[in-house]
Structures are given as structure tokens and as C-alpha cells.
Amino acid sequence: MAYTTSKALYSETIAKIKEEGLYKDERIICSPQSAQIRVRFPADAPEKEIINLCANNYLGLSSHPEVMKAAHEGLDKRGYGMSSVRFICGTQDIHRQLEEKMSKFLGMEDSCLFSSCFDANGALFEALLGAEDGVFSDRLDHASIIDGVRLCKAQRFVFEHSDMKDLEEKLKSSNCRTRLIITDGVFSMDGDMAKLDEICALAEKYDALVAVDDSHATGFIGKTGRGVHEHHNVMNKVDIVTTTFGKALGGATGGCISGRKEIIELMKQRARPYLFSNALMPAVVYASLRVLDILSESTERRDRLEKLSQTWRKGLTEAGFDLKPGNTPIIPVMLYDAKLAQAFSRDLYEEGVFAVGFFYPVVAKGQARIRTQISAGLNQEQLDRALAAFIKVGKRHGVVK
Ligand SMILES: *Cc1c(COP(=O)(O)O)cnc(C)c1O
């Protein structure tokens, strides 16, 4: 019985994870995703109505009636599934429509859909870069970027987080055919924005391509929500944007690479997750098309999100919490210790606030935190209640006075 040995090994590992306070218990949500949800925690506890401060539902579109209606329409008109990858018989007119609409929204020449942004990042580097090339990646880039880079044969240069001197040093001393700089637009764990304007300037100086993963930005960062390239006014300088439909844009599933025409054309010939994984389901495509229409009609949601994020940050700062600096809806409350983060989150739950603790391996050891995320679906009254809960729990744990 081979499994006897492995079983002991796995059980030991799990016990160790628990001992270090790093075990993740999932809370069970019994309602649609929203600013206020019904949750069971522990899993057999009764349902509880609670304010949600940890969804990527930035624009409050996850359960928006028009988005749901569009998804139903997609289901009715184009069926449930494609049962094919795109290049065999998985491309409907609506897939091309969504690609065109995304290109237009992001200011890019063309786009290519994936099952997820994890897949998009898994596809990008291997399809574009060979052993003669170099990829320059920020130390805090998302796990899917790290994995994507691992899949390609290019030389790897990891520059310190948003450290332009270090990036320049590495660009200067490298000897590669193609140089590609890849960064998160908004860093998911810290909530700060990449210095994309400076990155683009360096790219110009050292003849490098610029790719940005705007998963935590598309739809709401920048004046009209195009992303970090809009915020930094470098829309025409970025060569590649990867992003997700699984966050602000309705939050279901799906990813996308947008960029220069030849790059997208090459993706459709070479990218393994594109060639070997199923096409997006029509309901998701329909709903995503509707989301882009909603965002093009008005900036009301992103404006509201910006305002709520600012008041939330201000409230926490005035209460004395230690926050990561930034100006996005991701506002991490630093606690450093994993067990404290777990206890803090549990107490917040008792006080009616859903905000989970983040700790190793999701962030570095000794960098545990409660990551709060604001949604345009929240209102000020809910944020006031949430702040009161943070202060109460913060005092209990001696985090604030
Ligand atoms: C969430 C996220 C992804 C993964 O997106 P999915 O579509 O959920 O796979 C990729 N990159 C970044 C920066 C993310 O935050």
C-alpha cells in the first residue's frame, strides 16, 4: 500500500500547517455574492447576515440584475457549453465580439480570451519568449505570473518591488534578444499601484516590451476605469495587458490578453492554454459584454468606489491602524502575526464583518494582515458599522488604543 506512507506524510504536513496558525478554513456563503451576505462559520453554524469586505466585487456587478439577465440570455440563445477549444469549433460570434470590445475598452489592437487570467499568464511568456530572451518581473508579481515565467525558457530577472533603479540595473546589464517587463498593475496583497509611467520610460530607453496584469484594476482604476495604464497616462505605451473577468467585471470566470496585433495573433497559434483548454461558456461571454456596456455608459460606479475607498482608508488611519500605503480599493490592515490575523478575523466575524486574514504562503512570513477590499455595492452606513467593529476588535487585541 503505497498510500500508507504518503498518507502519514500528508497528515503530518497538514498538522504542521495547523500548528503554525496557517490553516485556512472556508466560510460557507448561502447567498449571492454581494456587499452584504449570509454566511455559515463554522460550516455547521447557523446562517448569519454580515458585511463583506473581502470580495473582488469592486464594482458591485457580481449579482447585478442586468448582468444576470445577460447571462440568462446567453444561455438561452447560445447554449450551455462549447465542448471545444476555440480553434476547433469553440469560437462563436460572441467570443469575437467580446475580444473586440475588450480591445476597445483597454485601448489595445486585439484580444484573446482564456478560461482565467491564471491561464492567460500561463500562456503569455512561453508563447512569446525563447532562451535568447529575458523577462523582468517585480518581486511581488502574482503567483500566476511567477508560474507563467517558470514555463518559459527565457532568462529571469526579478527586480525588487517597484524599485526602478534595480529594474534599470537589470535591464542595462542583460544581454537578450527581446526584453519583456511584466508587473501587476495593482498589487493584490499590498494594494499599491505599479509605477507604470516610469516602467514605460525605462522600456523605451532599453528597448523592452511592457506587459501589465491589471486584474485588480480593469474596470475601475483610471478616470474611465481602463486600468493602471490610463491612470498613469501610458495607454499607448503598454504592449500587453492581461486581466480577468473574475473580479470587477462581473466576477464569474474568464481571462484575457490584449495587446499588439501580432502578439495576439501569435497567442492564438502558440499559447498552450488557448490551444488545449475549453472556450468560455456563452453565458459568461454575454454577461461580460453587458458589463463592458454598463462601464462605457457611466463612470458612476468607479467614482463611487474611489470615494468609498478614500473614506474607509481615512477612517482606519484615524483609528490608528497600520495600513499599507496606496490609493486603490485594496486596503490591507497590517497585523504581521498569522495567529493574530486569524483571531482578529474571527472576532470581526462575531461583530458582523467578513474580512479574512492573509498569511503565509499568500504573503511573506511575518507579514500577516487583514486585507480589506471596498466595493461600489457598499454604502456609508455599512462602512461606519464595519469601522466600529474594527476599532472594537482592534482594542481587544491591543492593536489600536
Ligand atoms: C486574481 C488574479 C489572477 C487570476 O485571475 P483568474 O481569472 O481568477 O484566474 C491573475 N493575476 C492577478 C494579478 C490576479 O489578482
The ligand as a MOL file (V3000), in Angstrom:
LIG
                    3D

  0  0  0     0  0            999 V3000
M  V30 BEGIN CTAB
M  V30 COUNTS 15 15 0 0 0
M  V30 BEGIN ATOM
M  V30 1 C -6.8120 37.1440 -9.4940 0
M  V30 2 C -5.6010 37.3610 -10.2860 0
M  V30 3 C -5.2680 36.4990 -11.3220 0
M  V30 4 C -6.0620 35.2600 -11.6220 0
M  V30 5 O -7.2530 35.5740 -12.2440 0
M  V30 6 P -8.3050 34.4020 -12.5170 0
M  V30 7 O -9.0780 34.8690 -13.6880 0
M  V30 8 O -9.1050 34.2760 -11.2620 0
M  V30 9 O -7.5240 33.1770 -12.7940 0
M  V30 10 C -4.1530 36.7880 -12.0760 0
M  V30 11 N -3.3850 37.8570 -11.8140 0
M  V30 12 C -3.6610 38.7030 -10.8100 0
M  V30 13 C -2.7850 39.8820 -10.5630 0
M  V30 14 C -4.7740 38.4730 -10.0000 0
M  V30 15 O -5.0410 39.2770 -8.9920 0
M  V30 END ATOM
M  V30 BEGIN BOND
M  V30 1 1 1 2
M  V30 2 1 2 3
M  V30 3 2 2 14
M  V30 4 1 3 4
M  V30 5 2 3 10
M  V30 6 1 4 5
M  V30 7 1 5 6
M  V30 8 2 6 7
M  V30 9 1 6 8
M  V30 10 1 6 9
M  V30 11 1 10 11
M  V30 12 2 11 12
M  V30 13 1 12 13
M  V30 14 1 12 14
M  V30 15 1 14 15
M  V30 END BOND
M  V30 END CTAB
M  END
